[in-house]
Amino acid sequence: MNDMYTHDRAVVLGASMAGLLAARVLSETFREVIVIERDELPTGSAHRRGVPQGRHIHGLMGRGQQILDELFPGFGADLVARGAPALDQSGDARLYLGGHRLQQASGGSTVISASRPLIESYVRERIRQLSGVELVDRHDAVGFTTAHGRVTGVEVIGRADGSAAETIAADLVVDATGRGSRTPRWLAALGYPLPAVDRISADIAYTTVVLRLRHDALGHDRAIIAPPAPGQTRGGGLAEIENGCHILTLMGILGDRPPATVNDILDYAKSLPVPDIYESVYDAEPMTDPVRIRFPSSERHRYEQLARYPDRLIVLGDALCSFNPIYGQGMSVAAMEALALREALAGGRIPSARQVMRALATAVDVPWQLAAGGDLAFDGVAGKRTTTVRLANAYIRRLHAAAVEDGRLTVAFMRVAGLVDPPTALFRPAIAARAFRQHRGMPSSKSRSTA
């Protein structure tokens, strides 16, 4: 941490993962960082109302794991000490992608398989230990204050009866309030144009339950990932998490709705294109009631394209770009955005907000392209399929088919999916040559590679 601070106060709206990570990097250059959160923040790893997706399966991708270990030294080891398993994402998970079972192989990125509340509560603990950072819960932000083309603070009001609005002055305001962000509405009221929104509607629905499985239910594996694939609207994920439990999330795309009762969940699991998940959970003990969520569309707000935009206002996290949760990118992209914000402030001055928003747009470009391309592989998803998207999806189908027998391709693909390597890594000559080798077919669901 710096001994000398170059700025006085930053205000972060939202104690989401994106907001917490933004507060972490802002604490390096601001004397005071205030995080405003509308929910009551739990002291432990309890679910929070403002994170409806928090009860469902989460994946901290390889790149997110790396960044969190950098921002909070000891992060991974500490979560393992709290009972969360560390998984090799290409060796410990049984992966069914594009209708193929990929050959497992060690050597991919290590990821922490934990519930969202455990990860978030740990990060909150570390944030509370930072000098000059204050978490203020049960307060709503109701608008910005502005002067001379810049945001000068926020108006907030406590959620307790009789609370009066107050203004918190700030040198920088960060909106990390998620998909329900009111920044577009507040900017419109101030006479600014609305950002364009890129939207891809895949109409995803989830049902999740935490289970206790028999000890040999997954064999040597620690997760089964079988998302929907073109021609298959149903999928699921089963992963080991903390406290000796497993989390089961069943997914439906394009209007296919997983049920909400335990018995019906088992029937839905039995209907999946691969039998592995049902065979692992049919006799499991439910530890929670099933919960459901619907995710209509991925959305990207193009603030970086606005010709007029107030200075000293930054938008990030799901308020900037929210992805189809099937791809598990959210927390990792929030971490990447935090690094982009840190780099923008590294020169000791606050750059223009438009400059920062362009840097954040660059940070989300690749994750958005990966998620959008994956969604557009489904014929029923509306959207523009450029020649690049069509060729890329055709190549990925070929790579998945070849990865049935080639664990090196599995490792290469999962490093890209985990945002560790750029997509161009999959087009390197050595990988492309392996992708176009003839394969003999999909191994049985019970086989496991030792590659």
Backbone torsions as a table, in degrees:
resi	resn	phi	psi	omega
1	MET	NA	147.1	-179.1
2	ASN	-73.6	142.8	172.4
3	ASP	-80.5	-26.5	-178.8
4	MET	-114.9	126.7	179.6
5	TYR	-101.0	141.2	-176.0
6	THR	-96.3	-14.2	-177.5
7	HIS	-137.7	162.1	-173.7
8	ASP	-87.8	-65.6	-170.3
9	ARG	-137.9	135.3	169.6
10	ALA	-119.5	143.0	176.1
11	VAL	-117.5	129.0	177.5
12	VAL	-111.4	125.6	177.0
13	LEU	-94.4	112.4	177.7
14	GLY	107.2	121.0	176.5
15	ALA	-95.0	38.2	172.0
16	SER	-70.0	175.6	174.5
17	MET	-58.4	-41.7	178.8
18	ALA	-61.6	-43.2	179.7
19	GLY	-66.2	-41.6	180.0
20	LEU	-65.1	-42.2	-179.2
21	LEU	-70.0	-34.8	173.6
22	ALA	-62.5	-43.2	178.4
23	ALA	-60.1	-38.6	179.6
24	ARG	-60.0	-46.4	-177.6
25	VAL	-76.9	-31.4	177.6
26	LEU	-66.3	-29.0	-178.9
27	SER	-64.5	-15.1	179.5
28	GLU	-78.2	-22.9	-175.2
29	THR	-126.5	-8.1	179.3
30	PHE	-112.6	137.5	179.3
31	ARG	-64.0	-34.0	-177.1
32	GLU	-139.0	133.8	175.8
33	VAL	-127.6	121.6	179.7
34	ILE	-112.6	124.2	177.9
35	VAL	-104.5	119.7	-179.0
36	ILE	-100.9	124.4	-178.2
37	GLU	-130.5	132.8	-178.2
38	ARG	-75.1	-31.3	179.9
39	ASP	-76.7	162.9	165.3
40	GLU	-81.4	122.2	-176.5
41	LEU	-79.7	125.7	179.1
42	PRO	-70.0	154.7	178.2
43	THR	-82.3	-25.3	179.6
44	GLY	-115.5	-157.3	-176.0
45	SER	-91.9	56.9	176.8
46	ALA	-94.1	157.8	177.2
47	HIS	-70.4	151.1	-178.5
48	ARG	-120.5	134.8	-175.6
49	ARG	-56.6	-37.1	-177.0
50	GLY	-74.4	1.4	177.6
51	VAL	-123.9	71.8	-175.6
52	PRO	-60.7	-27.4	178.5
53	GLN	-80.7	-4.0	-174.2
54	GLY	-66.9	-19.2	-179.9
55	ARG	-84.9	-5.2	-174.6
56	HIS	-100.3	171.3	-177.0
57	ILE	-59.7	138.0	179.7
58	HIS	-128.3	148.4	173.6
59	GLY	-129.0	123.2	171.7
60	LEU	-90.0	104.5	-174.4
61	MET	-64.9	167.8	-175.1
62	GLY	-55.6	-44.2	-178.9
63	ARG	-67.5	-39.0	176.5
64	GLY	-61.7	-40.2	177.3
65	GLN	-59.7	-44.8	-179.4
66	GLN	-61.4	-44.5	-176.6
67	ILE	-68.8	-41.3	180.0
68	LEU	-66.2	-34.1	174.8
69	ASP	-66.9	-29.8	177.3
70	GLU	-74.7	-44.5	-177.5
71	LEU	-74.1	-32.6	-179.1
72	PHE	-129.2	82.8	-177.2
73	PRO	-51.4	132.3	-177.5
74	GLY	90.7	1.8	-176.3
75	PHE	-51.0	-56.6	-176.1
76	GLY	-62.1	-46.2	-179.2
77	ALA	-63.6	-37.2	180.0
78	ASP	-65.9	-41.9	179.8
79	LEU	-68.5	-36.0	175.4
80	VAL	-63.0	-40.2	178.4
81	ALA	-63.8	-24.3	177.8
82	ARG	-91.3	9.1	172.3
83	GLY	104.4	-2.1	-179.2
84	ALA	-81.7	132.3	179.6
85	PRO	-77.2	148.1	172.3
86	ALA	-101.7	126.2	-174.1
87	LEU	-117.5	140.9	164.5
88	ASP	-80.7	115.8	-168.7
89	GLN	-69.3	-17.4	176.5
90	SER	-108.4	-7.7	-179.1
91	GLY	-110.7	-32.1	-176.4
92	ASP	-98.8	-6.1	-178.4
93	ALA	-112.1	136.7	174.1
94	ARG	-86.1	111.4	-170.7
95	LEU	-108.0	123.4	172.1
96	TYR	-114.6	107.0	-176.6
97	LEU	-127.4	131.9	178.9
98	GLY	61.7	27.6	-179.8
99	GLY	84.2	9.2	-178.4
100	HIS	-125.5	145.0	169.9
101	ARG	-90.1	116.1	-178.7
102	LEU	-76.4	140.5	177.6
103	GLN	-66.0	132.4	-179.9
104	GLN	-79.4	145.4	179.1
105	ALA	-157.3	134.9	177.6
106	SER	-76.0	159.9	178.8
107	GLY	118.3	-3.8	175.6
108	GLY	-80.8	-170.1	-179.0
109	SER	-75.4	143.6	174.1
110	THR	-84.6	132.8	179.5
111	VAL	-127.8	152.2	175.8
112	ILE	-91.8	124.7	179.1
113	SER	-100.8	96.5	-176.4
114	ALA	-137.6	160.8	174.3
115	SER	-68.8	154.7	178.3
116	ARG	-60.1	-43.0	179.8
117	PRO	-60.6	-35.3	179.1
118	LEU	-66.7	-45.1	179.5
119	ILE	-62.7	-47.1	-176.5
120	GLU	-65.9	-40.1	-179.3
121	SER	-66.4	-36.3	177.8
122	TYR	-64.6	-45.4	179.7
123	VAL	-62.6	-40.1	176.8
124	ARG	-59.7	-42.2	178.7
125	GLU	-58.1	-45.5	-178.3
126	ARG	-68.1	-35.5	177.8
127	ILE	-65.1	-41.5	-179.2
128	ARG	-63.3	-21.5	-179.7
129	GLN	-81.8	-9.7	-177.0
130	LEU	-79.9	135.4	176.9
131	SER	-67.9	131.8	175.1
132	GLY	87.8	-0.9	179.2
133	VAL	-104.6	129.6	-179.7
134	GLU	-125.4	129.8	174.3
135	LEU	-99.2	119.7	-179.4
136	VAL	-114.4	108.8	-177.8
137	ASP	-99.7	174.9	-180.0
138	ARG	56.3	39.7	176.0
139	HIS	-133.3	138.3	176.6
140	ASP	-103.2	136.6	167.4
141	ALA	-82.9	132.9	-176.2
142	VAL	-118.6	0.1	177.6
143	GLY	162.3	167.7	176.6
144	PHE	-97.1	152.9	164.0
145	THR	-103.6	143.6	-176.0
146	THR	-137.8	159.0	173.7
147	ALA	-162.5	132.8	173.9
148	HIS	54.4	42.2	174.6
149	GLY	78.5	15.2	177.2
150	ARG	-137.6	153.8	174.5
151	VAL	-79.2	128.3	-176.9
152	THR	-109.4	-5.0	-179.9
153	GLY	166.3	-170.6	179.9
154	VAL	-133.7	149.3	171.4
155	GLU	-97.3	130.3	-178.8
156	VAL	-130.4	158.1	177.8
157	ILE	-142.9	135.6	178.7
158	GLY	-68.1	153.3	-177.8
159	ARG	-86.0	-5.5	176.6
160	ALA	-75.0	150.2	178.9
161	ASP	-58.6	138.6	177.1
162	GLY	81.1	4.3	179.9
163	SER	-70.0	142.8	178.1
164	ALA	-104.9	149.3	177.9
165	ALA	-67.5	147.1	175.6
166	GLU	-139.6	157.2	-179.9
167	THR	-107.0	130.8	175.4
168	ILE	-109.9	112.2	178.3
169	ALA	-71.2	148.2	-177.3
170	ALA	-152.0	147.8	171.8
171	ASP	-82.8	-20.3	178.2
172	LEU	-153.6	137.8	176.6
173	VAL	-120.5	132.0	179.2
174	VAL	-118.1	124.2	176.1
175	ASP	-95.6	112.4	176.1
176	ALA	-127.5	41.5	-173.9
177	THR	-89.8	4.7	172.4
178	GLY	87.2	-164.0	-174.6
179	ARG	-62.8	-23.3	179.1
180	GLY	-87.6	16.0	-178.3
181	SER	-50.7	135.3	177.3
182	ARG	-98.9	8.6	179.5
183	THR	-57.7	-43.6	177.8
184	PRO	-57.9	-41.1	-180.0
185	ARG	-66.4	-42.4	-178.9
186	TRP	-68.4	-37.9	177.9
187	LEU	-65.7	-40.7	178.6
188	ALA	-61.3	-40.0	179.6
189	ALA	-65.2	-24.4	179.0
190	LEU	-91.6	2.6	177.4
191	GLY	91.4	10.9	178.1
192	TYR	-91.4	152.5	178.7
193	PRO	-72.8	156.0	176.3
194	LEU	-81.1	143.2	176.8
195	PRO	-72.6	149.4	170.3
196	ALA	-64.9	151.5	179.9
197	VAL	-124.6	121.2	169.9
198	ASP	-85.2	127.7	-175.2
199	ARG	-134.3	132.2	175.9
200	ILE	-126.2	116.0	-172.6
201	SER	-99.9	103.4	176.7
202	ALA	-102.3	-10.2	176.5
203	ASP	51.7	69.3	-178.4
204	ILE	-91.4	142.9	171.8
205	ALA	-132.6	143.6	-178.9
206	TYR	-124.4	148.6	161.8
207	THR	-133.3	134.5	-174.6
208	THR	-132.3	143.9	172.8
209	VAL	-145.0	142.9	174.7
210	VAL	-92.9	135.0	-172.0
211	LEU	-128.7	157.9	166.3
212	ARG	-113.1	117.1	-173.9
213	LEU	-94.7	158.7	169.7
214	ARG	-62.4	154.5	-166.5
215	HIS	-63.4	-27.0	-176.1
216	ASP	-107.7	19.3	-171.1
217	ALA	-61.7	-36.2	-178.8
218	LEU	-105.5	7.6	-176.1
219	GLY	63.2	-129.9	-180.0
220	HIS	-85.0	-8.8	-175.5
221	ASP	-84.4	164.6	-178.9
222	ARG	-123.7	-1.4	177.6
223	ALA	-161.4	152.5	171.2
224	ILE	-128.6	122.5	-179.3
225	ILE	-120.2	114.7	-178.4
226	ALA	-137.8	73.1	-177.4
227	PRO	-70.8	164.9	173.8
228	PRO	-55.2	150.4	178.9
229	ALA	-133.6	159.6	178.0
230	PRO	-49.1	125.9	-176.0
231	GLY	89.0	-5.5	-179.7
232	GLN	-133.2	107.5	-175.3
233	THR	-84.5	-5.5	-177.4
234	ARG	-114.3	147.7	177.5
235	GLY	-160.9	-178.6	-179.5
236	GLY	-166.0	164.0	175.1
237	GLY	-137.6	136.7	178.2
238	LEU	-131.8	123.0	-176.0
239	ALA	-142.2	143.9	173.1
240	GLU	-70.0	135.9	175.0
241	ILE	-128.9	-163.7	-176.5
242	GLU	-68.8	164.4	174.2
243	ASN	64.2	26.9	176.7
244	GLY	69.6	17.7	-179.0
245	CYS	-104.1	168.8	173.2
246	HIS	-127.2	148.4	177.7
247	ILE	-111.7	129.5	179.5
248	LEU	-112.9	121.9	173.9
249	THR	-121.1	123.5	174.9
250	LEU	-101.4	139.9	-171.3
251	MET	-125.0	143.8	170.7
252	GLY	-132.4	142.5	-178.6
253	ILE	-122.7	155.1	178.1
254	LEU	58.4	43.7	174.7
255	GLY	90.6	-6.2	175.9
256	ASP	-73.5	123.2	-172.4
257	ARG	-112.5	112.7	172.8
258	PRO	-61.8	147.3	-177.2
259	PRO	-77.3	178.8	-172.8
260	ALA	-122.7	9.3	175.4
261	THR	-116.8	153.1	-174.8
262	VAL	-59.4	-45.5	-178.7
263	ASN	-63.2	-42.7	179.8
264	ASP	-69.0	-31.6	176.5
265	ILE	-61.4	-42.6	178.9
266	LEU	-62.4	-40.5	177.6
267	ASP	-63.0	-40.7	179.7
268	TYR	-65.4	-42.9	178.4
269	ALA	-61.5	-36.9	179.6
270	LYS	-67.5	-25.0	-178.1
271	SER	-84.5	-4.4	-178.8
272	LEU	-64.6	154.6	-178.0
273	PRO	-62.2	-22.9	176.9
274	VAL	-117.6	144.5	-174.5
275	PRO	-83.5	-10.6	-167.4
276	ASP	-57.4	-44.2	-175.8
277	ILE	-65.2	-48.8	179.5
278	TYR	-59.4	-44.5	-177.7
279	GLU	-64.6	-21.6	179.1
280	SER	-87.8	-23.5	-170.2
281	VAL	-118.8	-4.2	-170.9
282	TYR	-60.6	-27.1	-179.9
283	ASP	-115.1	20.9	-177.4
284	ALA	-76.2	158.9	177.5
285	GLU	-97.4	117.5	177.7
286	PRO	-66.5	133.6	178.2
287	MET	-104.4	-14.4	178.2
288	THR	-139.9	164.1	170.0
289	ASP	-75.4	150.4	176.0
290	PRO	-64.3	144.4	175.6
291	VAL	-127.6	149.7	-176.5
292	ARG	-124.4	154.9	173.6
293	ILE	-152.4	149.7	175.8
294	ARG	-119.1	139.1	179.9
295	PHE	-126.7	96.1	-172.3
296	PRO	-65.6	-41.1	-171.3
297	SER	-157.8	152.8	167.5
298	SER	-82.6	141.8	-176.2
299	GLU	-138.9	135.7	176.8
300	ARG	-128.1	119.4	-179.2
301	HIS	-91.8	123.2	-171.2
302	ARG	-92.1	60.8	178.1
303	TYR	-60.2	-32.3	-176.4
304	GLU	-66.2	-14.8	-178.7
305	GLN	-93.1	-6.1	-176.9
306	LEU	-70.0	135.3	177.2
307	ALA	-75.2	-30.2	177.2
308	ARG	-123.7	127.9	-177.3
309	TYR	-155.4	134.2	-176.6
310	PRO	-69.5	143.6	178.4
311	ASP	-74.8	160.4	176.3
312	ARG	67.6	21.8	176.0
313	LEU	-125.3	123.4	-179.5
314	ILE	-120.1	136.7	176.6
315	VAL	-119.9	129.5	179.5
316	LEU	-149.1	-176.7	-175.8
317	GLY	67.5	-151.6	-179.1
318	ASP	-66.0	-19.7	175.3
319	ALA	-66.5	-24.1	176.9
320	LEU	-95.5	-47.9	-175.0
321	CYS	-154.4	121.1	177.6
322	SER	-120.0	134.2	-170.9
323	PHE	-107.3	156.7	167.4
324	ASN	-50.8	119.0	-173.9
325	PRO	-67.2	-12.8	177.8
326	ILE	-56.1	-31.0	-174.3
327	TYR	-86.2	-7.1	173.0
328	GLY	62.6	32.6	-173.1
329	GLN	-94.1	-16.8	-165.6
330	GLY	-52.8	-56.2	-176.6
331	MET	-65.9	-37.8	-179.1
332	SER	-67.9	-40.1	177.7
333	VAL	-66.4	-37.7	175.2
334	ALA	-58.8	-39.2	178.0
335	ALA	-67.2	-39.8	177.7
336	MET	-64.7	-38.2	176.9
337	GLU	-65.0	-38.0	177.8
338	ALA	-61.4	-41.3	177.4
339	LEU	-65.0	-39.0	177.8
340	ALA	-62.9	-38.7	177.3
341	LEU	-66.2	-42.2	178.8
342	ARG	-60.6	-44.2	-179.4
343	GLU	-64.6	-36.4	179.8
344	ALA	-65.5	-30.3	-178.2
345	LEU	-92.9	-0.9	-170.9
346	ALA	-65.7	-22.0	-177.2
347	GLY	-78.2	-1.3	178.0
348	GLY	90.7	-0.9	176.7
349	ARG	-129.3	162.2	176.2
350	ILE	-88.0	113.3	179.4
351	PRO	-71.1	171.7	178.0
352	SER	-62.0	148.2	-179.7
353	ALA	-61.3	-36.9	179.6
354	ARG	-63.7	-36.8	177.6
355	GLN	-64.3	-43.1	179.1
356	VAL	-66.3	-41.0	-179.4
357	MET	-64.5	-32.9	175.3
358	ARG	-67.4	-38.8	177.7
359	ALA	-64.9	-40.2	177.6
360	LEU	-66.8	-37.2	177.3
361	ALA	-61.3	-40.2	177.0
362	THR	-63.1	-38.0	-179.3
363	ALA	-64.7	-31.3	-177.3
364	VAL	-97.0	-4.5	-177.1
365	ASP	-55.8	-53.2	-175.9
366	VAL	-66.3	-49.3	177.2
367	PRO	-56.6	-39.9	179.4
368	TRP	-64.7	-43.2	179.0
369	GLN	-62.1	-40.5	179.3
370	LEU	-64.6	-46.2	-178.2
371	ALA	-68.9	-43.9	-179.4
372	ALA	-64.0	-42.3	178.0
373	GLY	-62.7	-39.6	177.3
374	GLY	-63.4	-42.8	178.6
375	ASP	-64.6	-41.4	-175.7
376	LEU	-74.3	-5.2	172.3
377	ALA	-70.5	-17.3	177.5
378	PHE	-89.5	124.5	-176.6
379	ASP	-58.7	-31.6	-176.0
380	GLY	-79.4	-5.8	180.0
381	VAL	-88.7	122.0	-179.7
382	ALA	-75.9	141.8	177.6
383	GLY	160.4	163.4	-178.8
384	LYS	-79.3	120.9	179.0
385	ARG	-103.8	94.7	179.1
386	THR	-70.2	168.0	176.3
387	THR	-59.1	-38.6	178.9
388	THR	-62.0	-44.2	179.1
389	VAL	-62.8	-44.6	-178.6
390	ARG	-63.1	-45.1	-179.0
391	LEU	-66.7	-40.9	-179.9
392	ALA	-64.0	-43.4	179.8
393	ASN	-66.0	-37.4	177.3
394	ALA	-64.2	-40.2	179.5
395	TYR	-67.2	-41.9	179.3
396	ILE	-63.2	-38.5	175.8
397	ARG	-59.9	-42.3	179.4
398	ARG	-64.2	-43.0	-179.2
399	LEU	-64.4	-43.3	177.7
400	HIS	-60.1	-41.5	179.7
401	ALA	-63.3	-41.6	179.8
402	ALA	-70.6	-29.9	-179.2
403	ALA	-69.9	-9.3	173.4
404	VAL	-55.9	-35.0	-177.2
405	GLU	-117.5	3.7	-173.1
406	ASP	-133.0	98.7	-178.4
407	GLY	-64.9	-24.5	177.6
408	ARG	-64.7	-33.6	176.6
409	LEU	-70.2	-36.5	175.8
410	THR	-59.9	-47.5	179.6
411	VAL	-60.5	-45.7	-178.5
412	ALA	-61.7	-44.4	-178.9
413	PHE	-65.6	-43.0	-176.5
414	MET	-70.5	-26.9	175.0
415	ARG	-68.9	-35.0	175.2
416	VAL	-73.2	-46.2	178.2
417	ALA	-59.8	-32.0	178.6
418	GLY	-83.5	5.5	175.4
419	LEU	66.2	18.1	176.9
420	VAL	-81.5	-45.6	178.0
421	ASP	-109.0	152.7	177.5
422	PRO	-73.6	157.5	178.6
423	PRO	-55.8	-29.2	-179.9
424	THR	-60.8	-20.6	179.0
425	ALA	-61.2	-28.6	-179.3
426	LEU	-75.6	-12.1	-178.2
427	PHE	-105.4	7.3	175.6
428	ARG	-63.3	146.1	-174.2
429	PRO	-52.2	-41.8	-177.3
430	ALA	-64.9	-37.1	179.3
431	ILE	-75.1	-44.1	-179.5
432	ALA	-61.0	-39.8	179.5
433	ALA	-61.9	-40.8	179.1
434	ARG	-69.2	-35.0	-178.3
435	ALA	-65.1	-27.9	-176.7
436	PHE	-98.7	7.2	171.5
437	ARG	-69.2	148.0	178.7
438	GLN	-69.5	136.3	176.6
439	HIS	-110.4	160.0	-173.7
440	ARG	-97.9	-9.3	-179.4
441	GLY	132.0	173.1	-174.4
442	MET	-84.7	127.7	175.8
443	PRO	-66.4	161.9	-179.4
444	SER	-65.3	159.2	-175.5
445	SER	-66.8	-16.6	-177.5
446	LYS	-93.9	-7.6	-177.2
447	SER	-78.0	156.8	179.8
448	ARG	-146.4	130.3	-179.8
449	SER	-80.3	152.2	172.0
450	THR	-114.4	20.1	-178.4
451	ALA	-61.2	NA	NA
